[in-house]
């Protein structure tokens, strides 16, 4: 048994090393499958929700962002916080060329949706519509995954959102750091069509906000 112990320790160490990579591979595989599904859209995105539900959605997304930043294995959500929105079919694809981002967008901020995709926050405007369309994603610890490099964008950089009803191009016009309870980032600018991207700062204590205006 003593002779086997070193080999068992080596095996255990190997498993500890490769497990995070296997999890990333699984999430990337699921992300790729969602991207394939965007080629088969059958319905148009609808704008829905009221202020009270929007507050709950923002709080849920903010909490999930922080949990993932401090704990790689996020615990299951409490049943009362689970979204009833079906997030299996992508509603859009978001692209940020300057940082090489191309992600499927699912509807509703749930733990499962945010593992391998960006999420459209239910209750905010639909991409391309008047109002404020909010999309959140984890910062991720691996370079280039999800919104890991969102802090590298600058004013003037473009973001495109492709939906079943068309492609919309936005130009970034505001970048800031806010507290996780700051709902003002979801405010409208009159009748303008704006896009708000939300992710964590390192450590998960604050939120990085990138806002952009729809281009003609």
Beta strands, then each sheet from edge to edge (+ up, - down):
strand 1: 92-96
strand 2: 101-107
strand 3: 118-120
strand 4: 131-136
strand 5: 158-163
strand 6: 166-179
strand 7: 193-200
strand 8: 206-214
sheet 1: 1+ 2- 3- 4+ 7+ 8- 6+ 5- 1+
end
